[in-house]
Amino acid sequence: MKTFVIGDIHGAYRALVQLVERLSLDKGDTLIFLGDYVDGWSESPQVIDYLLELNRQFNCRFIRGNHDEKCYEWLKNNEIIGDWLLHGGGATQESYAKVSAEKIAIHLKFIEDLDDYYIDSKNRLFVHAGFTAAKGVEKESYSPNFYWDRTLWECAFALDPTLKSTDKRYPERLKLYHEIYIGHTATTRFGEILPIQGGNLWNIDTGAAFYGKLTAMNVESKEVIQSDIVMDLYPEELGRN
């Protein structure tokens, strides 16, 4: 059975459907989503509905992203956190304008049940952003780090690729897990629309909210499957651009 990890979606329902179709999934396959299901493109409710349907057909794991947390606070408490509206939240507000209270309750439950992280049987860590605890995610004292931290990514991205894990300068956090998969920081910021590897860490957020594509990676083979450029699927919208 295959396992795919999928990057930040940001309301791009059309890209998500296209990507899943391209995966040619079989019953028993596993899909691990790294969070940020909402905010950006205009179909955040459709994204969550589709994810709930996928969960009925396949083995799915859903990780919490920072945008999911902000969306939750608005849906639940009508609270707008920081500049959420300027970073995709406005599109989410509009997209929920005609959604029933019953469906909103289902979506709130979906967000409440999201995992902060997932560690599989091969000691592969899946987390939206990162962690700071020297002894790993289970020792993290401040859970928002799981969906806000960028120090883990900066550490891995700056890593000398010739440095061996036995070297004293090799980051201790990276040694804790066989592999680490994150989203949160778009690779398009670095001129790349493919996942970027740093040490044993893979960044799967390939800028679907901006000018990039939605990406899935087969965690065993490292095969990369992508949607079309998302902004081409929403020609009348700006996403988070």
N, C-alpha and C positions, 0 to 999 in steps of 0.2 A: 504494500500500500504506500502511496506517495504522501508526503507532507509538504505543504506550501505555506510560506510566510508572505503576508500581503501588507503593503505599506499604507500610508495615510490616504484616505479616500476624500475627505472634505466635501461631502455632498454630491460627489460625481457619480450618480447612479448609473448613467449611461456607460461610463468607463468601467464601472464595477461589473455590470452585466456582460459587457464585451470581454473583459478579462476572464471572467469565470468560464465563459463559453470557450475561450481559447485554451483553457487548462485541460479540457477533455477529462473531466473527473470521473472516477469510478467509485462505486459504493465502498465505503471503508476508508477513503482518502481523508486526510486531515487538513483543515484550513486554520491557520493561526493569523489573526488580524491584530495589527500593532496599534490600533487606536486612531483617534481623530476621524470619526465617521461623519462628522457634521462640520458646518461652517465653511463657506466658500462658494460652491456652486448651488444651484437652486433646488436640489432634490434630496435634502437631508432626510425627510421622513420616508421617502421611497428607499433610500439606502438602508435604513434600519429595518423596514418591512422586509426587504430582500435578504438581509442578514438573518433575520428570524426564520425565514423560509429555508435558507441554506442550512441552518442549524437543525432543521427537521430531516434533512437529507444526508448530511455528512457530519463527521466529527469536527466540531468547530471550537475554537478558543478565541475569546474576545478580550483584548487588553484595553485598559482605560487610557485615553489621551487627555491632554489638557483642555482641548476644545470640547470634549465630551463633558468634562466637569463643568465648564462654563455654561454650556447649553443646559445642563441639568439644573443649575442654579436659577436660570431664567425660567425654564419650564415649570419647576417646582415652586419657586419662591418669588418669581417675577423680579429677580435680582440680576442686575447687569454688572459683571465683574470687569473692572478696568476699561480698556478700550476694545472690549469684545465686539461691539458693533462694527468697528473699523477693520477687524481682522476676520471677516466672514460671518459674524453673528447677525448682521443685517439681513443677509440672504436667508439665514435660518429662521429669523423672525417671520419673514414674508412667507416662507415655505410652510410654516405651521399655521398660517392664518385660517386655513379652511380644514384643518385636521380636527377630528372630533375629540372631545374630552376623553372618551373611552380609549381611543388609540393613543392619545398622549400618555395616559396612565400605563399602557403597555410599554411605551418607549421609555418612560421613567424607570420602570422595573428593569428593562434591558440595561440601562446605564447604571443603575444601582448594583446590578449583578456582575458588572465588568470586573475582570481580574487586574490587580496592580502589576502582576507579572506572572509568567509561567515558566517552569523548569521541567523539561521533559526527561524521559528515562535515560537519555544519553548526556545528561548534564548540559543541555543547551538552554540558555536563558533567552526569553523573549520579553521585552519590556519596551514601553513607548519611548522613553527618553534616556533613562540611566539610573544610577544610584551612586551614593557617596560613601557608604559604610565600608570600611576596610575589610570586613569579614563577610560581605555579601548582602544580597537583598533581604535576607531573613533577619539581618541585624540593623536594617535601616530604621532610624528613629523618626524620620519625617517623611511620611508617605507621599506627599506631593512631589518629592524628588523623582519618583518613578515616572511622572509624566511632565516634569519641568526641567530636570537636570540636563545640562549640556557639557559638563566637565568630562564625562566618560567619553563622549564622542570626540571632544577636542583632544583628549589624551590619545585616543586610538588614531585619529586622523593625522596627528603630528608625529606618530611613531615612525622611527627609522625602520623601513621594511627589512633591512639586513639584520636587525637586532633579534637575537634568539630569546626564547622565553626563559632560558636559564640565566641570562644576563641580569645582573643586579639592577640595572636601569630599566628593565622591562616592567611595565605597570602591574602592580600586584592585583588590582581589581580584575584585570583581564585574565589572570592565571586561575581565577576561581571557577571558571566555567569553560567547558570544551569549546563552545562557540557562543556568541552574543549577537542577537538581532534587535535592532532598534529602528525607530522612525524619528519623527519630531523635527529634525533639521534637514531641510530639502537639499538634496545633492545638486540641484540646479544652482544653488548659491555658489557652487564651486565649478560651474561650467559643465556639469555632467548630468545626463538624464538616465544613467544606469546606476545601480547600487554601487556604493564605494566600500571597499574593504580596508580596514586598518587593524593589523594584527589578526586576531581571531574574531573581530567584530565586523558585522555587516550593517550598513545603513541602507534601509530599503525604502526610505521616503524619497522618491524621485520627482518631487515637485508637482504632483497631480493638482494641487491647489493653485499652482502658478502657470508656468509655461511647459511643464513636463508631462509625464505619463504616469499612469497607475501601474504598479509593478507587483508581480509575484515571483518568488524564488523557490525552486525545489531545494529543500535544505540538504538533501542527500547528494544530488548531482550538481547543485549550484546553477542549474539551468535557469535563465531569466526569461519570463514571459511578461509582455507589456500590452497595455491598451494603446489605442491611438493617442496622439497628443490631446489632452483633455479639453483644452480651450477650443480645439477644432470641433469637438462634440457639442460645445455650448457657444456657438458663434455670436450670439447676441448678449453674452454675459462677460463679466470681467473676472469672476472667481475672486481670488485674493490679490489679484494684480492691482 
